[in-house]
Amino acid sequence: MESMGKKEKRQGIDLASSVVKTLLVSYGITAGFLLLFSVLLYKFRISEEMVTGGIVGIYILSNFAGGFLLGKRMKTRKFLWGILSGFLYFLLMVLISFCVYHEKSGSLWNMAVTMILCTGSGMLGGMLS
């Protein structure tokens, strides 16, 4: 009976580890593409609309990759794991933003759209994994 508890505890640790690793990969992809994007901004003086589109594209790509990776690891209910990955990415991004600015940054509408983009692209990545 006690070994059953250890097995469940180990599965919980493996699950949390997989989610954290996936989030780290997603944020690594984000950091890499934002660095590349900043070099392009410096070189080509891109318009504000293109900057916004590029950042949104980076969010989508990062969350798609995170959902895809977590879906591959979990093997069942992949779309739900993708949604979780995207939502946790968004939640951590909002939390970091709040800690830096000490207030809500952006309008509620922009936050809702960003949450939908993050969770939707994570879900799509999970579905296609």
N, C-alpha and C positions, 0 to 999 in steps of 0.2 A: 504494500500500500504506500509506503514511504517513497519507494522508487518511482511510483507514478507521479508524486508531487515534484520530485526532482526533474523528471522528464518534462512536465508541463512548465516548470520554471525555466528550464533550459530552452524550450521552444519560445517562451516569451522573450528571453534574452536574445535569441537568434533573430526573432522578429524585429525587436527594437534596433538591433545592430544593423539589420538590412535596411530599415527605414532611414536611420541616421547616415549610413554609407551612401544611400541614394541621394539624400539631401545634400551631402557634401559634394557628390559628383555634379549635381544640378548647379550648386553655387559655384563650383569650379568652372563649369562650362560658362556660366554667366560672367564670371570674372575674366575669363579668357576672351570672350567675345566683346565685353565692354572695353577691355584694353585695346583690342584690335579696332574697335569702333572709334575710340578716342584718337587713335593715330590717324584714322581716315578723316575724322573731323578736323584735326589739326592740319592735315595736308590739303584737303579739298574744300574746307569751309562750307560744309553742308548746311542746307536750310533747316529751320526749326521743325518743319513738318517731317522732313526726312529723319531728323534726330528722333522725334517721337516714334515714328514708324520703325526705326531701327531698334529702339529700346523695347518696343512691344514685340518685335520679331525675336529678339534675344530671350525675352520672357517665355515666349511660346516654344522656342527651340529647346531651352533649358528644361522646361517642364515636360515637354514631350519625351526628352531623353530620360528624365527621372522616372516618369510613368512607365516607359518602356523597360528600363532596367529593373524596377521594382516588380513589374508584371512578370518578367522573366524569372525572377527569384522566387516569387510566390506561387506561380503555376495555376492557381485557381482564383476565380473572381478578379481577374486582372484589371478590369476597368475600375473596380472599387479601390484597388491598391493605387492605381494611377490617380484617381480623384484624391485619395489621401495624400499622396506625394505632392500634388499640385497645391492642395489646401495648406499643408504644412509649410511649403515653400512660401506661399503668400503670407501666412501667419507670421513666420519668422521675419520676412521682409518688413511687414508692418511694425512688428515689435522693435526691430533694429531702427527703423525710421523714427518711431516714437522716442526711443532712447536717445537718439542723436538730436532731434529737434524739440523734444519735450512737449510736443503738441501733435495733434493729428495733421499730417501733411496731405494736402490735396482734398478735393471735395469727396463727399460720400459717393457720388455718382462714379467718379474716377476709380475709387477704391472698389466699388462693386464690379465695374467692368474688368479691372485688373484681377479680381478674385475669380471671375468667370473665365477669363483667359487662362489663368494659371491652372484652375481645376479642370477646365475643358481640354486643354492641351495635354495635361497629365493623364486624363482619362483616355484620350485618343492614343497616347503612347502605350498605355496599359492594354488597350484593346488590340493594338497591332503587334504586341509582343508575342 
